Amino acid sequence: MTSASSDDPGRPVVLGVDAHDTGSMPTVWAADEAARRGLPLRLVHAVPSLYREFRPSDEGHYHKMLRERADQALDRAAATARERHPGLSVATFVAEDVPAPALCRESRHAELVVLGSRRLSRAAEALSAYSVIVPVSAQAHCPVVVVRDPEHTTQDPPYVVLGVDGNPSSEPAVDFAFAFADERRAALRVLWAWQRPLVGNLDEPATEQLLRRMLFESTTGRHERHPDVSVTHELVHGHPVEELARAAEHALAVVVGRRGNGGFTGMRLGSVPHGLLRRAHCPIVTVPAHPQ
């Protein structure tokens, strides 16, 4: 990951700012990442349009209140980012739309989209018109980072977890994880979790041998581009969500690939990324099959 030149600021790191969340953790993470990459930080808050929210009884006062709340939230986030990195280029933007579609549009021109979490229930995250984590992770055109808990920066040595399963759609996630680990001077734990079928005969030693070969092949060619990254390959028995969450307990982040483009609510995100959004405690990175 190279820094952008002064003449070309590069694609920004986009942070979805939540007016209901007064915590600074996602802002700090996004600002640090933008500064580390030499990219601008773009702070975005979405306010439903006047047409969507107009109430005859208040003649638009409710919409005005939402705009004021948005400006206040953006000002707080911008102050936090500038205080942490005085030289960082920070821009703010209020989108007149429902949050998820607005952030997906932003992702077309972003290097990363960063989101915080209100820790809503699974049903609320999937079905609420104003939830963003599941639909944006499912539909964004760039990697999406959900910051639910702080990075484990005190872990020595630091490490990043990458989940693979042999699917070609995970190739961009592998590239992202190597670059991310290299940037952080962290080790990379590549993990493949599998479960023995409940029915049918299975030659377990032969299956494990095949899976181990595929596990090592999943990172072919990356070490030459990132020679400083220490890589370990782990084949484990168990449910992928549980095993990845356990492996990432003290990680800087856990990285997984995304299949498909997601439906209206993002329910096509995939069971493993979707499960990690509820289970993992470190930042969760979901990488689309073909980042734009």
N, C-alpha and C positions, 0 to 999 in steps of 0.2 A: 504494500500500500504506500503510494508515494504522495508527498505533499503537493498541494496545488501551488502554482506560481502566483505571484502578485497580479499578473495580467489576466490569469484565468483562475478565478476563485474556486471553480469546480462545483460539482453537484453538492447541495447542502445536506447536512444532517438535519432532519425534520423532527421536531418534538411536538407531539400532540399534547397541548396544555389543557388540563382539566380544572375548571373554575371551582369545583367542589373539593379538590385535593390541595390542601395548603402545604403538603410536604414538598421538600426540595430534591428528594433522591433522584427521580427521573431527570430533572433539570441538570443536576450535577453530573450524572452519567453522560447525558447527551453533550453537555458542554465539554467535558473531559475528552470524549471521543472526537468531537469536532476539532478541538485544539490539537489532539494527538495526530489527526490526519491532515491538519492544515486546511480544513474546510470551514465554510461559514455555517452558522447555526440559524435555522429558521424555526421560529416559534409560531405554532398555528393553533387557533381556537375556533371552533365552528359554532355559529349561532344560527338556528333555524330561521329561514327567511320570514319576513313580515307576513307573506301570504300564508305560510304554514301555521304561524303562531298568532295571527291576528284574532283578537277577541273583541267583539263589538262593544262589550261593556267597558273596556279599558282604553279603546282607541289607540292601541299601539304602545301603551305605557309598559306593558310586560316585555315587549321586544326591546324597548329602550333600556329597561333594567338589565336584560341579558347582555346587551352590548356594553353597558357600563361594567358589569361583572367580568366580561371577557377582557376589557381593557385593563382592569385591575389585575387579573390573573396573569396576563401577558407582561405587564410592567413588573410584577414580582419575579417572574421567571427570568426576564431579561436582566434585572438587577442582580439576581443570583449568579447568572452566567457571566456577566461582565465583572463582577467582584472576584469570581474565581479565576477568570482568564481575561485580564484587562485588554489584551490586544485582540480578542476574538471578535470577528464580525458577526453581529447579532441583528436579525431582522424579525419583526412581528407582523402577523397577518391574521385578520378576522375573516373567516369564510362564511358566507351566507348559505348554509346548507346543513343537513344532518351530518354529524361528525364522521361516521365511517366513510360515506362516499367522498367527503371533502378530503380526508386523509389519503384515500386511495388515489385521488387525482394528484395530490401532492407527491405521492410515491413515484409517479412517472418521471419526475425530474430530480429525485432524491438519491443520495448514496445509501442512506438508512432512514427508516422511520422508527422513532423511539416512543414508547407508550408506558405510562404508569398503570397501576392497577388499583381499583377500588375493592378488589377481592369480593366481587359479586358472586352470587350463587351460579352454578352451571347454567340453570335455566335463564337467569337474568342476563348472563353474558351472551347466550345464544339468541335470545328472543327479543330483548329490549331494543327498541328502535334507536336508542342513544348509546348503546354499548359499542365499544370500538375494538376491543382486543381480538375477539374471534373473527369478525368479518374482515378487519384490516389485515390480520395475520394470514387469512385465507385468500385475500384478493389483491394485496399490494404487489406492485411491480418491482419492488426492491426488498432486500432483507428487512425484517421487522424485529425489533428488540423490545421485549416486555420486561421492564424493571420492576420486580415485585419486592425484592430484598436487596441489600447492598452486596457488592462484589466481595468475595473473600480474599481481599488483598493481603491479609496477614499470613495466608497459607504459603509455606516455603517447602519446595518450590511451587510457584503458582502453576495452575494447569487449567486447560479447557477440555471439555468433553464433547465428542462428536459421535452422534448415533448414525450408523449405516446399516443397510439391509440388502445391498446388492442391486437396488433399483437405480436405473440410469438417471432418474429425476433427482437423485441425491448428489450428483456430480458438482453442481454449483455450491452445495453446502460444504462439501469436502474442500473446495478451493477457498471458500470463505473462512472455514475453521483454521486452515493452515496459515492464511494471511493474518487472521486475528491473533493466533497464538504467537506468530513471529513478531507482530507489532507490540505485543505485551511481554515479549521475552519469556513466554510460558511454554510448558510442556503440553503435548496434545495426547489425550487418551481416546483412542478410536475404539468404540464399543459396538459389538453386534450381540444382541440378546435374542435367544430363540427358545421356543417351548416344544417339548416332545409332544407329538400328536397323541390325543387320548385314545384313539382307535387305530388299528392297522399295525402291520409289522414294519419295523424300522431298523435298519442296520446303523445303530447309533455311532459306532466308531467311524464308519465310512462317511456318514453324514457330517460328523464333526470335522473330519479331514477336509471335506469339500467346503464347508463353511469357513474354515480357517484360511483355505486358499483364497476364497472370494473376499474374505476380510482384508487380507494383505493386498490383494489386487485393487481394492477400493481406493487405495492411496497411491497407486503407481504413478510415478512421475512428479509427485509434489515435493518429495524431499530434495530433489535436485534444485527446485526453485526456492526452497526454504531450508537450507542445510543446517541452520542453527536451531531448528525446532526438534526437540527430542520427542519421538513418537513411540507409543506403546499400543499394541493391538490386543484386545481382550474379547474372547468369546465366552459368553456367560449364559447360564440357564435361567430363565425367568421371563416375566412379562416385560416388554421393552420399556414401558413407562416407569415401572417400579425400579428396574435396574438402572436406567439412565438417571433417574432422580437420585437414587442412592449414590451412584458414581459421582454425580455433580454436587453432592452435599457441601463440599468446600471449594467448588470450582469458581473461576472467574465468570464462566458462562457455559451453557449447554447449547449446542448447535444441532439442528435437525433440518432435513429437507422437507419440502412441501409438495404434495401431489395435487394436480388439478388446479383450477382457478377459483374454486369456491362458488357456492350458490348464493342466494340472496342474503342469507344469514351467516354464511361462512361455514355451514355444517359439513362441507366437503374438505375441511382443513386437513383431515386425517386423524386417526385415533391417537397416534403417538404425540404429534405436536399439540393436539387438543388436550390430551391427558397431562402433558408436561406443564401446560399453562395453569393447571389446577394443582399440580403436585410438586414441581420443582421450586426451590427457594432462591436460586441464583438467577441472574438475567437469562431469559430464554430467547434464542435467536432462531427465527423461522426463515428459511431461504427458499424462494420460489425456484421452480425447475429451470426457468430461463429468465434471469433478472434482466430488466431492460436497462 
